[in-house]
Amino acid sequence: MKIIKDKVAKLSFVALLITMTAAMFYAPTASAHGEKSQAAFMRMRTIHWFDLNWSKEEVPVNDTMTISGKFLVFAGWPETVDKPEVSFLNVGIPGPVFIRAGSWIGGQLVPRSVSLELGEVYEFKVLLKARRPGDWHVHSMMNVQGGGPIIGPGKWVTITGSMSEFVNPVTTLTGQTINLETYALDNVYFWHAVWFAIAFAWLLFWIKRPLFVPRHIAVSTGKADTLISAGDKKVGMLFAVGTMVIVAASMGATNEKYPVTTPLQAGLLRGMKTYQMPESTVSVKVDDATYRVPGRAMQMTLTITNNGDSPVRLGEFNTAGVRFLDPAVHEDETSYPDDLLAEEGLTVSDNSPLAPGETRTVEVTASDAAWEVYRLADLIYDPDSRFAGLLFFWDESGTRQMVTVDAPLIPSFI
């Protein structure tokens, strides 16, 4: 019986080691596609990204690119999502394929969290430095405390070159220039090896003791006290004391070697500079809105009033980063991602110039496969089925006006 128990114990230990090793070296790849994985109402009723620009579509390792544009913090922020009182401007990328060299909102450097106001527009820029070669989907993104990451539109960017050439030089407060990519890497490997060796020695010590099933049998039969001897307790104390000595000694040596240190900076930046959009002279009332499931199209009945002094026409509807355009009014010249651009996706029953002082009720249709591809149509299954977006109007001189819309959305299956 003792031989069987010892064999069970050893086999259990071997299985444990195999499981641990597999967990250490197995790294599954992620195939989710950014914004598709996020609920439609989150993309429609939180952060509206527009005027986005990816400065490059191909960038060598060590070279930089920027993502810039504007975002509107939607005034009708959903009640189920925490307000953006603590937010962090970020990018959505599959791991550290770029490093973020700098972020700005309203021209101000924002290396930490900021407080954003509902209903305001902000201008932003993120500077990225290429690190790992490949084709990567690069998104704008805003992390909101309590609300999670709110991902924006993404575009494919190609990084060329070799990752072995990547450097990340930084000058410290003491004037020393270091490469963060390789700085103290030998020390990292050393301490990982030390603690792994200690942990492995601890496991090896217990090989001679019964594991799992034999221990369970001993505990179940009231013989738990026989599992740990006085010698075992001494060895356990030796490991504990040794660990504390190593931690204390290494901490003292580190403080002596690096006497000048500063903590990681936290805190919240308030009073961010907003972007002043031209005052809109167009008012829009949503009389009705439906989503036709068979036609993959949203239809809106809008009552539009022009309170300005020049005729205007509706040229774009932007929701969740998907842009529906009327090419007779506006054409995209920014190389916006093709899968998010419906160049002929916006139709208006009467899109002749709306004269100053005129009020007109029109039927507006935004149709494209993007409703299904980007899972925006899932909105109709929400308990609070509302859509939101941006309408852009142009006058004869090319001046643009932006109007926000927000209304219930009723599904139609015929």
N, C-alpha and C positions, 0 to 999 in steps of 0.2 A: 504493500500500500504506500509506503514511504517513497519508493522508487517512482511510482505513478504520480504522486503529488509533486515530486521534484521535476519530473518531465513536464507536467502541466505548467508548473511555475516558469521553467525555462522557455517553453514555447510561448507562454503569455508575454514574457519579456521581449522575446524576439519579435513577436507581432507588434508590440508597442513601438519598438525601435523602427520597424519598417513603416508603420503608420506615420510616425514623427518625421522620418526622412522624406517620405512622399509629400507630406504637407509642406515641408520646407522648400522643395524644389519644383512642385507643381504650381504653375501660374496660368490659369485659364484666361483666354482672351475674351474681351467684352465686345459684343456685336450690336448692342443697342445704339440707336441713332439719335442721340441728343434730345432734341425737342420732341420727338415722337413719343418718348417715354413719359412725358409730363402731361398732366391733365389739361384739357383744352381751356377750362376756365382760368387756370393759372396763367396761361400764356396770353389770354385775351384781356384779363381784367386786373393785371398787376403792373408790369413794366412793358411799355410799348416802345420798341426800338425802331428808329427810322433814320434816314440819311446815312446809313452805314457804309463804310468804305474799308476794304482790306487793301492795304497799300501795295501788296505783292501777292502773286499767285505761285511764284517759285522763289525760294530763298536759300542760299548756301548756308552750311553750318557756320556759326559765329556771326552771320549777318543778321540784321534786324528788320522787322516790319511792324506796322501799326494797324490796330483796329480803332477806328474813330467813328464818331457820329453823335446822335442825340437820343435821349430816351425821355419818355413822359411817364411820370409816376401817376398812374390812373387815379382820378378822384373817386371813382366808384370801387375802391379796393374791396375785395370780398371779405365778409365778416369772418370767414373760417380761416383766414390767413393773417398772421400777426403783421401789424403795420411796419413799414420799413424805417423804424426809428433807429435801428442799428443794422447797417447794411455795409457790404464790402464789394467793391467793383472787382470782378474777376474775369477769367476766360474759361470756357469749357473745352478742354482738350484731353485726349486719351493718355494721361500720364505726363511726365515731364519732358515732352518732346520739344517744347519751348521753355524758356525761363522768362518770367515777367520782370523786365528791367525797370518798369515804372508805370504808374497809373495816375491819371489826372481827371478831375471833374471840375468843370468851370475854370480850367487853367491852373488849378491848385493841385499840387502833388498830394496823393491820398494813399500813403503806405499802410493805413489802418482803416478801421470802420468809420463810416460817416452816418449822419442823420439826414434823411430825405423827407421832403414835404409832399403831401398828396396834392395832385393837380399841377405840379410844377414840371417844367422841362429843364433838363440838364444836358450840357455838352460834355463829352468824355473822349478820352484817348488812352489806349493801352499800348505800351511799347514792349515787343516780344523779341527775344533773341533765339535763333534757331539752334537746336541741340542735337536731335536725333533724326537721321535721314528717313524719309518715307512720305507717304501721302496721308495727310491728317486733316480731319474736319475741325475747323477752328471757330468757336462760337463766342459771342459776347455773353456775359453772365453776371447776374447780381445775386450774391448770397445775402439772405435776409434772416436775421436771428429769429427763430421760432417759425419761420416760413420756408426755410430750406433754400436750395439754389433755384433761381428763376432764370432759365436758359433762354438765350436769344437766338437769332438766325445764325447759321453756320455756313462756312465756305471751305471747299477743299484747297489746301495749300501744300505744295510739294517742297520738301527740304532735301537738298542735294549735298553731296560730300560724304565725309566720314566722321562718325561720332568721336573717334580717337583724336580728332583735331580740335575738339571743342575746349575752350578755355573760358573761365568766368573770373577775371581779375577784379579784385576789390581792394581798396586802400582803407586800412583800419584807422581808428582815431589816433593811434600812436605813430602813424606814418608808414606802417609796414604794408606792402602790397602782396597779397596772397591770391592763389587760384582756388576758389571755393570748390571747384570740381574735384580736386585731388587733395585739398588741404587736410593734413593730419589723417589721411586715409590709412597709413600704416598703423597709427595708434588705434583707429577704429577696429581694424582687423585683429590687432593684438588683444584688445579687451574682449572682443567677441570670442576669441579662442580661449582666453583665460576662463571666462564664465561658462563657456560650453564644456571645458575640461572639468571644471568643478561639478557642474550638473551631471556630467557623464560618470564621474567618479562616485557621486552620490547614488546614481542608479546602479552602478556596478556593485557597490557595497551590499545592496539589497538582493542581488541575484541569489546569494546563498540562503536567502530567507524565502518562505513561501509567498507567492503573489496571487492576488485575485481570488480564484476558486478556493485554494487551500486556506487562505486567510478568512474567507467568508465562512468556510466550514468551522474553523476554529472559533470565530466570534459567535456563530450560531449555537455552538455546543458549550458556550460559557468558558472557553479556554483562551480568551483574548490576552490575558496577562502573560501567557507563555510565548507570545509572538515577539516581544521586545525584551532583550536581556539587559543587564547592567552595562555590559560592554557596548551594546548598541546605543545606549543613552550617552555614554562617554564620547563615542564617535560623533553622535549628533551634536553634542556641545562643542566638539572640536571644529566641526564644519561651521557652526553658528559664530563662534568666536573668530575663526579665521576669516569669515566673510566680513565681519565688522572691522577687523584690523585692516584688511585690504581696502575697504571703502574709505576708512579714515586716513590711511596713509596716502592713497591716491588723491584724495581731496586736498590734503595738505600740500602735496607735491604740485598739484595743479595751481593752487592759490599762490604758491611761491613762484612758479614759472610765469603765471599771468596775473600780476598784481593789479592791473587796470582792467576792469570789466564793467559792463553796463547790462542791466536786465533787458529782456525783450520788451519793446515799447508797446503799450496798450493804450486804452483811452478811446474817446469818441470825438471825431471832428464834427462840429456843428456850423450852421450858417453857411452852407455851401452856396456858391454863386450860381444862380439860376440863369437859364438862357431865355432871353426875351423874344418870343416869337412875335411877328407882326400882328397887331390887333385884328382879330377877325371881324369882318363886317357882314359875314354870312351866318345866318341862324338856321338850324336844321331840327326838325321835329320828326321822330320816328313814329309813324302812325301804325305800322304793322311790320312784322318780320317773320318769315317762315323759311325753313330749310327743306328743300325738296330732295328727299333721299334718293329717288330713282335718277334724278338729273344732276346730283352732286352740285347743287346750286343754292345759294341763299338769296331770297328775294325780299326787298325792303320797299315799303311805301314811305316816301319822304316828302315832307312839306318844307320847301326851301324858300327862304326870304333873303333877298339881296338888299342890305342896308347901306351899301357903299355907293360910290359915284362912278363905277365902271362895271361893265358886264362881266360875268364869271361863268365858268363851266366846270362841272365835276370831272376830274381826271383820274382819281385814284382812291381806292379803298384799301387800307392796310389793317390787317388783324393778325395777331400772333406771328408777325414777321412775314406773312404771306401777302404779296402785293398784287392787287387786281387793277389793271390799267385799262383806260380807254385810249387806244393809240391815236385817235383823232384829236385828243387833247394833250396827252403827255406820253412820251416815250422814254424808257430808261436808258441812261447813258453812263451808268456807274458800274457796269459788269456785275450787277447783283446776281446771286446764285440762281441759276436757271430753274431749279426745282421749286424755288420759292417765288417765282415771278410768273404771273399769268398776264402776258403782254396784251392779250385781247380778252381778258376775263371779265371786264366790266362793261355792262351795257345799261344805257339809260333810255327810258321810253321817249323822252324829249330832252336832248342835251344841247339844244341851241342856246346861245348866250342868254343868260338870265339878266335882264335889264335892271338898272338901279331902281329900287323901290318895288320891284316885282316879286310876287309870291307865286310859286308853282308847286303842284303836287306831281311827283314822278314815281315811276316804278324802276327800281334799281336792282340789277341782278349781278351777283358775283359768282361766277361759275368756273370751276377747274377741278381736276382730279386731286389737287392738293388738299381739298376738304377731307378726302378719305385717306390719302397717302400720309398726311401729317395728323391724322386722327382728330381733326377739328370737329368732325361730325359727331364725335362722341358727346359733345356738349348737350345734345338733345336728350341724353339719358341721365343728365344730372338732376338732382332734386331742385336746384335753382338754375333753371335753363335760361341763361342770359348771355347775350353776346356783347362785345364791345370792340371798338376799333377807331381808326382815324380816317376822316374824309379830307381830301385835298382838292381845293378849287384853284383854278388859274384864271387870271384876267387876260386881256389882249396884250398887255405889256410883258407877260410872263411872271408877274408877281403871284406868289403862292400864299394861300391861306389854309389853315388847318382847323378842323372842327372835330370834336370827339362825339361819338354816338354810343349809346348804351340802352339796351331794351330787351324785353323777353323775346325768346326765340321759340316758335312753335313748329314742330316737325310736320311734314306732309309726306305721306307714303303713296300718293297717287300722282 
